[in-house]
């Protein structure tokens, strides 16, 4: 096999490996985002502010409070708005909106906003 063919094959192998790793990370982030929708329910407002920081938007309607956080990736233009709905100072629901990820990794862009809170829950 010639040097050029060997070099081309090596480059193709590297590209396939890198693409596989990237896909795996996106899938892992999508799974984290889905876990957050159940595991962060019941989190207190103080715990949320401690792990997620100050929200980019907040609103109140009756007994409900809405805290929204932005999350984005500049690699392909995905973005996510994570909204925590609180009642009695505890998380009741979590929703995701925006370009949250590709079909097979729906929600993966949202993981950036919830990862710290999941790590806090995992350590308790």
RAWOSUL-V253676 format. One record per pair of residues at least 24 apart in sequence whose ideal C-beta (glycine too) atoms are under 7 Angstrom apart, sorted by the first residue. I is the first residue (numbers start at 1). J is the second residue. Records with the same first field share a line. If there is no record, write none. Layout:
BEGIN
I=J / J
END
This chain:
BEGIN
26=101 / 105 / 108
27=105
29=108 / 111
30=101 / 105 / 106 / 107 / 108
32=111 / 114 / 115 / 118
33=96 / 107 / 108 / 110 / 111 / 114
34=107
35=118
36=94 / 114 / 117 / 118
37=94
39=118 / 121
40=91 / 94 / 114 / 117 / 121
41=91 / 92
42=90 / 91
43=90 / 91 / 117
44=89 / 90
45=86 / 89
47=120
48=84 / 91 / 117
51=116 / 117 / 120
52=113 / 116 / 117
63=87
69=113
71=109 / 110 / 112 / 113
72=109
73=109
78=109
79=109
80=109 / 110 / 113
82=110 / 113 / 114
END
